[in-house]
Amino acid sequence: MAPLVALAACSQPQVPTAESDNSSAEAAAESPDATVAQTPDGDGMTSEAGQSFTPLFSHIWRVDDATNESAPGSIFIFVANGTLLQTSCVETYGIYGWSVDKDAPNRLNVEENGQLAYTADIRELTNETLELELNLVLSNEIKEMTLSAVEEEFVCPDLPR
């Protein structure tokens, strides 16, 4: 529970809500970094180009692609305010910043220590599946990643010592 409390305490830019006095366009004009906004009917989150991100924020995503080199039990939690929690069964958690690429509405930019660490092109986003193509900036590698929405309880298995 502590990581989720830490996410709530992060001071990333806030996404306008349905109660906000500003429309999406006004919010974007006031904050050039604002890239995600509440839809006019309050029914979800979209990029400025119309990509719906509601499923992205509605789930905890677990890596389920056996060909991926991710650590066992890797999970990603995207928060609408631009915060990403990434952890696994064998690693400590990391809290990073993310934003939508202004020139590519299906691309997320993820930063570590204020520097672009990787981009993630969304190939598929549904309530069950998140498929990403990661472009790792430092190593100049491209990796495919398939994640599934966590629908039930999950506990990391005990690992041999």
URJO-V178377 format. One record per residue. PHI is phi in radians with two decimals (NA if undefined). Layout:
PHI, PHI
//
This chain:
NA, -1.03, -1.06, -1.22, -1.14, -1.10, -1.09, -1.15, -1.52, -1.09, -1.83, -1.44, -1.00, -1.49, -1.52, -1.04, -1.87, -1.08, -1.42, -1.11, -1.33, -1.60, -1.33, -1.01, -1.15, -1.12, -1.11, -1.14, -1.18, -1.26, -2.22, -1.04, -1.47, -1.21, -2.17, -2.26, -2.49, -1.19, -1.16, -0.98, -1.55, 1.28, -1.67, 2.69, -1.96, -2.38, -1.35, -1.07, -1.61, 1.74, -1.17, -1.40, -1.89, -0.90, -1.08, -1.04, -1.54, -1.59, -2.48, -1.60, -1.90, -1.94, -1.16, -2.20, -1.47, -1.11, -1.44, -1.34, -1.55, -1.18, -1.11, -0.99, 1.25, -1.11, -2.26, -2.26, -2.21, -1.65, -1.89, -1.04, -1.43, 1.67, -1.92, -2.19, -1.81, -2.24, -2.73, -2.69, -1.28, -2.15, -2.11, -1.30, -1.36, -2.29, -2.01, -2.23, -1.75, -2.42, -2.65, -1.51, -1.16, -1.11, -1.61, -2.47, -1.12, -1.78, -2.03, -1.81, -1.80, -1.98, -1.94, -2.19, 0.95, 1.36, -2.03, -1.10, -1.67, -2.84, -1.90, -2.27, -1.42, -1.39, -1.56, -2.64, -2.48, -2.27, -1.26, -1.98, -2.32, -2.27, -1.90, -2.20, -1.99, -1.62, -2.00, -1.37, -1.15, -1.16, -1.62, 0.97, -1.72, -2.05, -2.26, -1.62, -2.46, -2.01, -2.16, -2.08, -1.16, -1.35, -1.90, -2.50, -1.05, -2.56, -2.18, -1.07, -1.26, -1.15, -1.79, -1.07, -1.80
//
